[in-house]
Amino acid sequence: MLEYDIVDGITLHNSTRLVRTANEYIFSRPSFNTTTATPATGLVVIDFRSANILTEGFLNQTDLRGKFETGGIEHSFIAGIEYSEEKQRNRPAWAQAPGSGTLFQPLNNPDPYAAFNPLVKTPFTTPAVPIKHETKAAFLFDTLKFSEQFQLNLGIRYDDYEVSDGTRTAKNDFWNYQAGIVYKPVPNGSIYLSYGTSSNPSGECAGMAGGAEGAGACTLNANNVNLKPERAKSWELGTKWDLLDEQLSLTAALFQTEKTNARATDPVTGTVQLIGNNRVRGFEVGVSGNITPEWNIFGGYTYLDAKLLDDGDGNNDGNRIKFVAPHSFSIWTTYNVTPEVNIGGGVNYTGTRYVNDANTQKFKPYARVDATIGYKANENLDLRVNVQNLTDKLYYDASHVGIFANVAPGRSALLTANLRY
């Protein structure tokens, strides 16, 4: 990173980042997707999955930031330009040898040593064409302070985005905006109202997803390559109060995000068009800080009314948006028993989540309990044990459009030592 102070209060920054990562894996994915592998038979097919992906990226950002005054109004601004490029290339990966057959296992009593044999490396006969993401952007954000009570935040960003997979290319340019006002009736309390937009261009996750989510897929395909970006509009009304000599913060907010041009299948033409409508409304409350010098707490509750208002063909109108739980809650607290010993624990709760648009498949609610204990051995050494999922709860933390579910990690413990010298 390079930094240059032009004048007092105005600084020029330039940062460059180079990334090169390799991701090679083999894993099995049990699922009910054949006539043999069904809930009735109790058998699952062990699908073979593998990949070998090389990702290379370049990012350069130049920005000008600083403070100045105009007519008694204080400005804190940042303006800049950005260029980024990312390439993802498939390389030779492992695969099942021809004629290996299908591997089935009982769902409730699988053989953990069952193997795919034999495995072979599958070389590409020609160099793989990389998937390329390229972004050129410019932005300007300014915070205007009119008084100790009133503050206005304004922002604008322009993106010129292009994605290509060697077969098709999508090019889009779009603007996004942000505005917010903050009112502080007293020094330790504030009320704010904000509005902003965001965009989701076709192909934004090309190379990172399989596209099984249908019309709404964020991958690059023949159905969406010529579509304009999806647009979302969000607003939020919230407040924050610092209590107990500003040691404890309480927050609350009401919000809504709506996307009125989501990708969906047109029931007349059968093509993917920007005719869907999704909306999330909700509120959240939170607490963080110290109740006493020895007692720390962090927690919150969120309610989300996430609805698929219009999915194009009308089959799922009014259903809940998949993967979004209406209720979620978390609390984490620690207490210094002595200057050397610290203990704590917490609970994370997630409500019912549907995993498909039809709302016929779902995950049950779960609550996970975590705990920690720390010991300060001396001025140079701290020890801590963190235990996650203390009760060894069986729950599922993710799903891929209802095809399969990921079992969350069971009970685990981690011992860390922090040595200072």
N, C-alpha and C positions, 0 to 999 in steps of 0.2 A: 504494500500500500504506500502511496505517495501523498504527501500533504504539504500545502503551501499557504501561509498566511498572507493574503493579498494586502489587507489593511486590518486595523484593529476591529475584530468582530466579524470579519469576512474570511472564510477559509475555502480553499479549493482542494478536493479529495479526488484521488484516482486509485481504484483497486482492480486487480486482475486475479482471476482464479482459474487454475487448470485442474481438471479432474479426469482420472482414468481408473475405472473399476472393472473387475471381472466377476461374473456371477455364474458359477457352474454348479448344478445340483442334480440329484436323483432322489425322487421320493415316490411313495405310493399314495393313491387317493381312493379310499373306499367309497363306493356310492351305489345306490339303487338305480341302475340305468339299463338293465337287460331283463329278458323274461325270466332268467334264472335268479338274478339278484333282485329280490323284492322283499318288502317287509313280511309278506306271507311265508316265504321260504326261510327267512332269517339269514340269508346269505348276501354278501356284498361282493361286488366285483372290485378287484384291486387294480385300479387303472395305473398304468405306468406314466410317470411324468418326469421329464428331464429338459435341461436347457444349458446352453453355454453362451453367455451374452457378454460382449465387450462394450462398455460405455465410455465415450470420451467427450469431454465438455470444455468449453471456454466461455468465460464471462468477464466483461470489462464494463465498469461503471465509473463515470466521472460526474461529480456533483459539486455544486456551489452552495454553501450553507452559511448562515450567520444571522445577525440581529441588526435592526436599524429602526429609526423612528420617522413617522410622517405625521405632522399635525397633531402631535401628542399621542399617537397610536403606536404602540410597540409591535414590531413585526419580528417573528422568528420563522425563518424560511429555509427551504431546501429545494433546489432545482437541479435537474441533471438529465443525462442521457445514458442509455444502457444498450449493450449489444451482447447477445448470448447465442451460442450454438452448441447443440448436443447431437451426437451420433451414436446410434445403437446398432451393433452388428452381431448377427447370429454366427456362431462358430461351430465346428464339429462337436456333436453331443452324443451321449450314450443313448442306445435304443435297444428294444427287444429284437432278438434275432428272428428272422422269418420262421414261421411255424412254431413259435414258442407256446402258443396257446393262451387261453384266458385263465387268470388266477382268481379263484373264488375262495372266500373265507367266511366262517360264521361270525356274525356281527358281535355276539356276546362272548365268544371264546376264540378269538383269532390266534393263529400261530405267529408269534413275533419273529420267528426265524425263517418263515416262508420267503423264498427268494425268486427273483426273475432270472431264469437261466435259459440259455446263455445271453450275455449282454455284448453288444458290438458297438464300436464307434462308427458314426455315420458321417463320413467326410462329404463336404460340398464339392460337387463336380466343377462348379464355377464360383468365384468369389461372391459371397453374400452381399447384396446391395444394402447399405445401411439405411435405417430410418433416421431422418434428419429433422430436427426442430431448430428453427432460427427465429430470433426475436430482436426487433429494433424498437426501442421505446424512448420516450421523453416524458418528464413529469415535473410538476411544480406543486409544492405544499406550503401553506403559509398559515401561521397562527397569529391573529390580530388581538392584542390585549388592549381593550378600551379603558378598563379600570380594574381595580382589585376584585370587582364583582362580575364583570362581563368579559367573555373571551369568545372569539369566533375562529373556527377552523375551516379552511378551504383547501381543496385539492383537486388536481386534474392529472390524468395520465393518458398518453396515446401509445398504442401498440401496433406494430406492423409484424404480423405473425405468419410464418410459412412452415408447413410440415409436408414431408414427402416420404413415401416408402419405396420409391423406385418404379412403381406402377402408376400411382396417382399423386397429385399435389393439390393441397388446399392453401389458398392465400386469403388472408383477411386482415383488415385494419379496423380498429375500433377505439373509441374514447370511453373513459370511465371517470366518474365524478364523485366527490365527497364533500359534505358540508356538515358542520355541527356548531352548536352554540352551548356555552357553559355559563351557568349563573351560580355564584357563590353568595348565598344570603348571609353566611357567617364564615369566618376563616376556616373552620373545621368541617364544613359541609358544602356540597355542590350538587347541582341538578343540571342534566345535560339532555339535549335532543340532537340526534344525528341522522343523516340520510346518506346513502351511498349506492353505487351501482357496481356490478361486476359482469364479466363476460366469460363464456365457455365456448371457444371455437372448436370446430370439428377437428378430430385428430390430436387433441391436447394430451391424451395419454397413449398415443400410438407407440407400440413397443413395450408397454407396461401393463396391458390388459388384453384379455382374449376376445372381447366383444360379445360374450354370451348374454349380455344384458339387453340385447335386442335393439329396438329403435332408438333408445336413449343412450346407446353406446358412445363412449368418449374416444373410441378408437377411430382410425381412418378407414373408411370403406366406401363402396360404390353408392351406398344409400345416403351418405351425409357429406360427401366430398364437395358438393356444390352449395351447401347450405351456409347461410350467414351464422354468426355466433349466437348462442342462446344468451339472453340478457336477464339479469336478476336485479331487483330493486329492494333495498333494505332500509328500514328505519328503526330507531331505538330511542326510548325514553328511559332515563335512569337517574340514579342518585347514589351518592357516596357520603358517608359520615365517619369521621375519625373521633373516637371516644377514648375515655380513660387517659387523658393527656396524649392523645394521638397514638396510643399503643394498640388500639383495637379498631378495625375498620369494618363497617357494615355497608353492604351494597344491595341494590335492587334494580331491576330493569324489566321493561316491557318491550317486546320486539316483534317484527314481522319481516319475513323475506318471501318474495313472490317472483316466480318465473312464468311469464305469460306466453313465452314462445319456445317452450321446451320441445325437443325432438320427439315426435310421435308418429304412428302410422296412420295415414289418411285412409278412412274406411272406404272411400269412393275409388281412389286411384291405386291404393295399396302401396304407395310410396311413402318414404319418410319425409315429413314436412315439419315446419316450426309452428305447430298448432296445439301443443300440450300446455297445460296450466298446472303448476305445483305451488303450494303455499305452506309456509310454516309460521305459526303464531305461538307465542309463549311468553313466559316470564321466568326470572331467576332471582334468587336471593343468596347472599353469601356473607361469610364472616371470616376474618383473618386477623391474626395478631396475638397479643398477650392479654390474658385476663388478669394475671398477676405476673410479677417478674419471673416466677418459676413455671407458670402454666401457659403454654402456647396452644392455639387452636386454629384450624383451617377447615372450612366446610362450605357446603352449598346445596341447594335444591333447584332443579330445573324442570319445568313443565313445557312440553312441546306438543302442539296440536298440528301435526304434519299431515296434510291431505293431498291426495292426487285428485285435483278438481276436475281435470279433463285429460284423459289418456289417449285422445284421438278417436278411438272406435267406441268409446262409451262403456266398455265392459267393466272397467275398474273405477269409474268415476265415484268420488266420495270415499274411496278406500284410503287407509293409512299408508303413507310413504314407507317403503321397506327400509329395514335396518335402523329405524328411528324409534326409540322408546319414548312413550309419553311422559314417564316419570323417571328421574334419576337423582340420586342423592349420594353425597360423600361427606365424610367427616374424618379428620385426622387430628389427634391431639398428643402432645408430649408434656412431660412433667419432670422437672429437675428435682429428684428425690434428695440428692446431696449435690454439692458442687462437682462431684466426680461422677455421679450416676444419673442417667437420664433414661426414662422409660416412656413408651407411648404405643398407640395403636389406633386403628381406624376401620371404618366400614365403607365399602363402595357398593351401592345398590343400583341395578339397572332393571327397568320394567320389561314388559312383554315387547318383543320385536318381531314383526313379520319379515319374512325373507323372500317374499314374492309379491308382485303387484296385486294378485288376486286375493291376497290375505288368507290363503288356505294353509300356509305353512308358517310356523312361528317358533321362536325360542321362548321358553318360560322365564319369568323373572329370576334373578339371582342376587345374592348378597355375598360379597367376599370380604373376609376379615384378615387384616394384616397387623403385624406387631413389630416393635423394635426395642432394643435396649442398647445403651451406649455407656462406655466407661472411659474416663480420662485417667490413664495410668500415671502420666506426669505431664510436664510442660511440653514434652516433645512427642508424645504418643497418645493417640486416641483409638479406641477399639469400638466397633459397632456390629451388632447382629440384626439383620432385617429378615423377617419371616413373612413371605407372601402366601396367601390362601392358607391361613393357619388351620382351618378346619378341613382342609383337603376337599373342598367343595367341587363337585363335578358340574361344570357349566360350559357353555359354548360362547366364544367371544367373536366369532365371525362366520359368515356364510357367503358362498358365491352363487347368487341368484337362485337359491334353493336347490342347487345341484349337490352340494356337500356342505358340511359344517365342520368348523375347526374346534376341537376340544381345547379349552384353555389350560394353561399349565396348572399342575397340581401343587401341593405344598412344596415350597422351596425355601432354603435358608442361605443367606450370603453373609460372610464375615469379612469385614473390611478393616484395614489398619491405615491410619493417617499419621505419617511420620514427618515431623518438622525438625530441621537442623540448620 
